[in-house]
Amino acid sequence: MRCTLGVDVGTSSTKGVLVTADGTIIATATRAHEVSRPRTGWVEMDGDLWWDEFVAIAAELLHAVPEAEVAGVGVSGMGPCILLADEEDRPVRPAILYGVDTRSTAQIDRLTAELGADEITRIGGSALTSQAGGPKIVWIADEEPDVSARALRLFMPASWLTRKLTGAYVLDHQSASQVSPLYDIEGGVWHDPWWQRYAGGIEQPRLQWAGEVAGEVTAAAASATGIPVGTPVITGTIDAWTEAVSVGAHEIGDLMLMYGTTMFLVATGETTLRTPSMWTTAGAFEGTRNLAGGLSTSGALTGWLRGLSGADYPALLAEAEDSGPGARGLLMLPYLAGERTPIQDPDARGVIAGLTLQHNRGDLYRAALEATALGVRHNVDTMRAAGADIRRIVAVGGGTQGQLWLQIVSDATGLVQEVPETTIGASYGAAFLAATATAAPDSVPSITDWNPIAHTIRPDETLGPLYDTLFDRYVRLYEASKEVVHELAAAQRGGSA
């Protein structure tokens, strides 16, 4: 049975799928893991864990379907992450994760002062924020010089798996464009003057597009995984972009909403749109550009509340539905891990306003769902103000399994959301990219055939005025509480209270 194997390394788990040539999932496997938070603002993960979990998942999938003939392997992973390795491909330190890790504030300020904000945006597309990979490389050089001195290669989860499987040292253009300011977005190449200045001791990975074949499975990798020697492996990319592929939300005019541990938004167009509030990146495919954004918490916020309350999700969702629109007068800012776009404030913190003794856990859970929905609205409004032509919205990720959350997002934003038949996410998109890369020219699959739209979520227009009011209060609450919240954030870091 011809199939492709897709594996995605996420923030809270690694997921794998075996998919037949017509898009049918015949086996799945998951390995849960946790990030490390050694200090406030630091979010790390052991890079070796990514390979260990890939090996375990591949073995489980192939054992489950012994008749599977793996035609290709797709890889994907969270990002942008910074994993530096030495000449023997041993990680020199744990990987520093994407924008939820906010340690490099001083380096962001320094690079912006040295290079100029306008020039950084002109070359790389985006202002430097906690999402940018370049300042994190500089942070290692500044704070851990002995570690930095041993670093020879740069990886992200997808490229680390590709390296382990094939020996190829590659990075896809989309991921590279988030190693700001070291990538030239218009030229599609590493910006050599700035690379040499800030990452000169590291070899530049060869650049490819996400769906291109990076290499073939080596004998050593075959022995470890059970995947046959010579099986093609694609280059892969960051999970949000692979998720967009998995639901066909990567065409011009598409916006993908990824409901996961964090919330991610990717709008696809043909031109490079620049705004300091969002991230400008290369697309997953040649000829496309993205304007992207992300909330630092979404599923992480609901999971936090679940842990505090001791209730299961079905109970919390039922109670949140009973609470009703507006959460009986509660308003929450979901910034429990700082916030990425559009406020770009690593020192933002969560706020709950309007709390009384009459409120219950269902009200709190409803307020959390509405907070993420208002965060989505803030991002979409900012994208459109920057010139994004958003014609179609597709939802993906684990959060799409709950109808209430989807409905709240549509009600709060006024957006119609299309929900595909399969929402397992990036691992499925990785398998699809592997299928397209290895198919015969006359049998290249279409994602619309693999994964058709199952249903559509439409906003309740009668709730528009309520959510307009809540959104205005949401924006004003951040501005009104920012000064005090920043003081609290400094105290959490060990500064003066």
N, C-alpha and C positions, 0 to 999 in steps of 0.2 A: 504494500500500500504506500504510494508516494505521498509524502507529507513534508512540512517544514516545521522546524522547532523554533519557538520564540521565547526569549527570556528577558525579563525586565527587572532591574534592581531598583526598588523604590525606597522611600524613606522608612517605611515600617515593615516592609517585607520584600522578598524576591519571588516573582511569579513566573511560571513557565507553562507553555501550552504546546501541544502537538496538534497541527491543523492539516486536514487533507487538502487536496488540490482545489476543491470547490468551496473551501472556507469553513468546513465543519470541524469544530473542536472535538477531538477524540480522547484527549487526556489533559489534565491540569495538575499542577503541583505548586505548593507554596511553602516558603520558609519565612516565618516571622522573625524579625530582629528589631533592635532598638538602637537609636542613636546614642552617642555619649555626649553629655553636657558637663564637661569638667569645670567650667566656670560660667558665670552669667554671660550670655552672648556668644558662647562657643558651642558649636554643634559639629560633631566629628563622627567618623565611622572607620573601622578597620578595613582597609582595602582588601586584605587577604580573605576577609569574610565573603566578599562578592564572588570570588572564584570558588571558594569552598561550597557556597550555596548553589552556584551554577552546576558544579559537578554532581552534587546530591540530587538536584532537580532533574538534570539530564538522565541520570541513572534511573530515577523513579519513573519518568515518562516512558523511557524505552523499555523498562521492565513491564509497565502496564500494557504496552502495545508492542509485543515482540515482533509482529509482522510489519511494523513501520519501517519504511525505507526513507531515511532522511535525505532529502534533496538539497536542503540548505538550512543555514542557521541564521536567525535574526537576533540581534542584541540591542538593548536599550537600557537607559538608566537615568536616575535623578541627576539634576545638574543645573547650572555649572558647578562641578565639584573640582577640587584641586587635590590630586593624589600625585605626589612626587616620589619617584623611585630611583634607585641607584643603578650602576652599570650592570648589575645582575638581576635587575627588575625586582628588587626587594623594596617595599615601601620604606621610606626614610622616616615617616611619621604617619599618624592617622590622617585620612582624607579630611579636608576642610570642606564642609557642605556649602550649598548655594546661599541665597540671600537670607536665610534664617540664621546664619552665622554672621554676627555683626562685629567681629573683633577688629576689622581692618579700617576703622574710622580714621585713625591718624594717617594711615597710608593713602586713603582716598583723598584726604585734604592735601597731603603733600604732593601727590601726583597731579592733582588738579591745579595746584599752585605752580608746579614746575612746567607743566605742559600747556596749560591754558584750557579752560572749560570749553571754549568754542572750538579749539583745535581737536580736543578729544572727541567731541561730538562729530566734527567734520570727518575725521579719520574712522572712528569706530562706530559712530551712529548714536551712541548713548552716553549720557553723563555717567560718571563713576558713582556707583552705589554699592550697598552690601551684596548685590547680586554679581558684581563684576569679579572675574577671576584674577585679573592682574594685580590688584592691591593685596590679594591673599598670598600670592607668590612673594610679593615684596615684604609682607608681614613675616613670613618664614625667614627671609633673609635678614630682616631687622632683629627679630626676637629670638631666632634659633639659628644663628650663623653656622654652627657646626653641622646641624642637620642640613641646612641649605647647601653647604659645601659638598655634601655627598649626593645631592640630587642631580640626575642626568636626564631624566625623562618625565614628561607630563602626561597624566592620564585622567580620564573620567570613567565612570563605571562601564559604559559601553566599550570604550576604547581599551580598557583594561581587560575585559573579556575577550575582545578581538586579539589583543596581544597574546594572551594565554592560549587561545585556540589556534592561532595561525603564525605567531611570531612577527606579524606586521605591526609597525609603529605608525599608526594613522590616527587622525582625528577628523571628524566631519566638519564641514563649513559652519553649520548651525552652532555647534558647540564652540567652535573656535571663535565665532563672533561674540560669544559671551565671556571670552578671556580678555575683556576690555582692559586697557586700550591697546592690546598687542596685535589686533587683527584689523586689516583695512577692508571695510565692508564693501566699498565700491570696486576695489581691485580684486577682492576674493583671495587675498594672500596675507601671510603674516606681515605686519608692518615692521620691517627689519630694524630700523633705527631704534624704535622703542623696545623691541624684543631684546636687542643687544644691551640696551641700557638697564633694563629691569629684570631680564631673565637670561642673561648672556651665557650662564653656565649650563643651560638646559638645551638639549637638542630640539629643534623644531619638528613636531610631528608632520608627516606628509598629509596633505589635505585632500579629502574626497567627499563626495556627496553621500548622504545617509544610505541610499539604496544600492550603492555600488559595492561590488565584491572587493573585500579587503585582502583576502587570501583564502587558503584552504587549511582544513584541520590537519595538524601535524600528527606524527606517530605518538608523541608523548601525550598530546591532548586527547587523542583517540583512546589511548590506554586508560586515561583518567576518567573519561566521560562515557565511553561506549559509542560515541559518534564515529562513523567510519572515517578512516584516513582519506583526505582529498575532498571532503565535503566543503562546498563553498560557504564562506561566512561574510555577511555584509558588514559595512563599516558601522552602521547604526548611528543613533543620535540620542538626544535628551528625551526623557520619557514624555513630557508634555507634547512634543512634536510627533513622537511616535503614536501617542494617543490620538492626535488629530488625524493621522493617517488611518488609524484603526476604524474611524467612523466616517471617513471621507470628508473631513472638515479641513482640507488643506488647499482648496481651490481659491482663486481670486474672489474676494468678497465674503469668505467664510470666517466665522468666529467660533472657536472651540472653547467650551467651558469644561474644565476638568475638576470634578468633585473628588478630591482625595484628602490626604492628610493636610495638605495645603490646597488652596484653590488657584488654578492657573487659567489664564486667558490668552489665546493666541489668535490674532487677526491677521489674515493673509492678504497681501496686495502685490502690485507690480513695482511700486515706487518706494523709495526709502523715506519714511516719515520720521521726523526727529522731534522729540519733546522731552524735556528733562524729567517729566513725571513717569515715563514708561520706558520700556526697553526696546530698542531698535536692533533687530538681528537679521542675519541671513535666514532664508527659509530652509526647509528640509530638502527642497528640490531647486535645481538651478533655475534662475529666472524669477524667483519669488523672494519677497521680503516680508518680514513680520513686525508687527507692533505687538508686544507682549506685556503682560502684567501678572501679578500674583499676590494673593493674600497669604500672609505668613501662617495663619491658622484657618482651618475650616473643619475638616474631620478631626484634627487635633483638639480643637475647641470642644466639639461635641463629645469626644472621647474623654476629655478632662472632666466635663460635667457628669458624664456617666460614672466615672471612677469615684467622684465625690459623693454622688447620690446613692450608689450601690444598686441602682435600677438597671434593667436591661433596656436596649434600644426600643423594642416594641412598646414597652410601658411608657417610656419618655415621649415617644412620638404621639401616642394616644393622648397623653396629658397635655402636650404642646398643642395638639389640635383642639382640645377642649378650651385651652387658654384663649385661642382666637387671635385674629389679626391685631397687632399692637401690643400683644403680651400683657394686657390689662395695665397699660401705662408704664411698662419697663422699656428702657432703651439701653443697649449694650454697644460698646466699642470692642471689636474682637481682636485687639492688638496685644494678646498675651505673650507673643514672641516678637515684639516690635512689629513694624509693618513695612511692607515692601511698597508696592504701588497702590495709588498714585502719590501717597504722602511721603514715601521714602524716608521713614523716620525709625531708625533702629531703637531709639529710646522711647517710642510710644509704648503704652501699656494698656491693659484692659481696664475698662470702666463700666460699671453698672449704675445707671441713673434711674431714680424713681422708686427704689426698693422700699417696701413697707413690710410690716409683720403679716399682712394679708396675702402676700405673694407666696407661691409654692414652687416646687421644682419644675412643674410643667411650664409655668410662666418664665422661669429662667431658661429652660431649654428652648422655648419658643423665641425668646429674645435673642438667644445665641444664633438660631437659624436665621432670624431676621437681620441680625448684625452682619452675617456673611453675605446675605442678599443685598444689603445696602452697600457693602464693600464692592460687590460685583457692579452695582449701578454706578458707583463712584469711578470705577475703572472704565466701564463702557462709555460713560459721558466724557471722560478724559480722552479716550481713543478717538471718539467722533470729533471732539474739538480739535484734535491734531490732524484731522483729515481722513481718518479711516472710513472706508466705504463698507459698512457691515450690512450684508444683505441676507445672511442666513446664519442661524445659531444652532450648533449641535452640542448636546451634553454627553459627557462620558465620565466613567469612573465609578467607584464603589458607591458614592452618594446618590447615584441615579436610581438605586434600588428602592429608595424611599420616596413615595409620591409627594409627601407633604413638603419636603425640602425643595424639590423641583418647583412645586406650585408656588411656594413662598418667593423663590427667586423670580419667577415669571411675574407674580403680582407686584413685587417691589420694583421691578425694572421695566415692566411693560413689554418684555420680550417674549416672543414665541420661541420655544425650544423644541428641536427635533431630537428624539431619543432613539438610537438605533437598536436593532435586535440584540446585538452583542455589545456589552459595555464592560467587558473584562479589562479592556484598556491596552496599555503599551505593549504587553507581551504579544497580543494578537496583531497589533500593528507591525511589530518586528517580524512576526511570522509571515505577514503579508508582503513586506518588503523583500524578505528572502525568497518568497514564491515568485514575485515579479522579476527578481534578479536571475533566477535559475530556470524560468519557464522558456519553452520554445517560442520563437517569434510569433507563431500563429495561435498560441494558447496563453498569452499573458492575462492573468486574472484582473477583474475589475472589483474595486472595493464595494461598489453598489450592488454587485451580485453576491459578494461574500457577506455583506453586512447591511441589509436594507433597513430603512427607517421603520421602527415598530409602532411608535405613537408620537403624538405631538402634545405639548403642554402649552395651553393658551392662558394669558393673564385674565383675571377677573377685573374687568374695567371699572366695576363699582368701587374697587379698593384703591384706585389710582390716587384720589385726593388724600386718603389716609397715608399712603406711602410717600407721597410728595412731601407731606408735613413731617413724617418721620425722617426722611432723607435730609431735609433742611436742618432738623434738630441734630441729626447724626454728624453732619459737617460742623455745625456750631459747637457741639459738645467737645469735639476734638480740639478745636481752637481754644475754647474756654478752659479746658483742663490741662492743656499742653505744658504750661510752665510748672505746675505742681507735679505733674507726671514725670517730667524730665528730672526734677529734683529727686523724686523717688527712685528713678532709674539709676541716678548717680549713687544714691545710698546703697542700692542693691549691688553695685559694683565695688562697694567698699569705700566710696567717697564720703564726704560730709553729708549728714542727714539734714 
